Amino acid sequence: MIKKQQDEALKYFEEHAEKWRKLAKSSAYDKVNVIKQRNDFVLKVVADRKITDTALDVGCGTGDLVCEMASRGIKALGVDFAREMIDLAEENARNSNLLNAKFFCCSIFDFPFEPEKYDLISANGFIEYISYAELDRLFKSSYESLKKEGSLVLGSRNRLFNIFSLNKFTQDEIVSNEIIALLLEAIQIMKSEHIADLIGFETAPLQKEDKEHEITGIKVSTRYQFTPAQLASMLHAKGFEPIEIYPIHIHGSFPKFKEKNPAVHVLIANFLQEFAKNNACLIPQSSSFMIHGKKR
């Protein structure tokens, strides 16, 4: 991991562990609960699978997804490098008497992956904080550690949203001459019947590794964005069959309007989220997305 990126991420999540737990558990309709939206998609993948006996959640935070899977009878393990997050996760499991929810405090790149151990591996809001070389390692370790037809589920910041945010993110894509490639991918998503249509699609190149991004709530200066075509192609190249992309935090209005009218934005976003299933056409308007791939 890039040292500055790693140091900033660890400091932020250590300092905001309790805030993160409250955000994850919030059920208020006056907020957009991105953590819950991501977790709900992973649970949808679990429900769609024939069997899920074991699961690993990478960057588990305060353990809400691990505990939810454990409550369904799954042997679930969460890994996070922030000690404060793991302490709260273990407290959550104890409070619910979930003996099959376990937690491990370390970098995932120091974690002892075992071959063909898990039915599902998830990483929500994690890959934005690691280098491309480490992402490649995560793909490789996940593939080796998943059972046959095991599921890898990733959450990502959505670079396609830069087209429609009409702010500095959009300006940066124009300056770098990559806005047209992103627009063409958004059009491809609109006319595609299946995620397989995105494999090998010629989209924008990956963002520069030393790129610093506008701060949007989390004080980490480098938080990578990906497009669905980029991740679908990466997964396919690493031995996974891309199954589904799923929009997270759908914006029915522009960010400038959101800033001035947050309550209206939340109302629209939560309403649109109810239509997220099987509606990849909402991806360009979502600030992040989930992608599910199965081990071939």
Summary of the structure (lengths in Angstrom):
residues: 296
radius of gyration: 18.1
end to end distance: 28.0
largest distance: 53.7
contacts: 980
relative contact order: 0.14
helix: 48%
strand: 19%
